Amino acid sequence: MFINKVENTGILALDLIDLKAKLDIVIFDIKALLYQEAIVREKEFREALAQLDWLAFTDKAVAVVCSVDAIVPPWVYMSIAEKMYASAAYYDFKDKAELELDLWTHNLKLMDLSHFKDQKVVVRARPNIPASLYMLATKRLLPLVQTLMYGEVGMPKVIFKKDKHR
């Protein structure tokens, strides 16, 4: 008879990869809206904004960037946000990697972790997971769990174990 020792440990796993945003992330570069790709001229800028197909951003996360060294007044960002408001699922002035991390962090912050209360929990080891997500997971899990571990259910590294006398 085969006995699954991993299942018998009672360890629950949290896989941070499951919280990665499913949204398509696209880049919106302000450079194309600038006069000679260098300065903001209000009339031309507003005309360029009006000609864009904002529906192309529907249900997408948009990383707004400016790939040239230009002085961009704050009203420009407000104007872009106003246009994206109706269609984009999420937008911010950051590069694609930062935006992806923000969305991932947001998902982890919103996750209901109540089923981990008083349990032994392992946060799965995965390549290419930002360190900040492991730190946030630890912060959120510490007050709940009996034991916090890292790695795989079969061979975890213990990070924290609640004192039984508390």
Buried (B, 14 or more C-beta within 10 A) or exposed (E): EEEEEEEEEEBEBBEBEEBBBEBEBBEBBBBEBBBEBEEBBEEBBBEBBEEBEBEEBEEBBBBBBBEBEBEBEEEBBEBBBEBBEEBBBBBBBBBBEEBBBBBBBEBBEEBEBEEBEEBBBBBBBEEEBBEEBBEBBBEBBEEBBBBBBBBBBEEBEEBEEBEEEE
